[in-house]
Amino acid sequence: MSTKATFYHAGCGVCVDAEQQFAASLDPSKFDIEIVHLGEAPSRLAEAEAAGVKSVPAFVIDGQPYHINFGASVDDLK
């Protein structure tokens, strides 16, 4: 069974780099990976906040948020 891993980002340079470095390196046989561009899917902001995302880029893996670097605050995306 795969572990759910959601990568939230806003399309900024830091986010794109994190996607290339981290999201692409996760083993798809172990992780069910979803990439969510919050600039293109602003309706998912509340979901990201509820999962504990404070800034992007960030992963939420099995309900636990992991902030990679500071690209943009979730508040700035509203």
ABEGO torsion letter per residue (X at the ends): XBBBBBBBBAGBAAAAAAAAAAAAABBAAABBBBBBBAAABAAAAAAAAAAGBABOBBBBBGGBBBBABBABBAAAAX
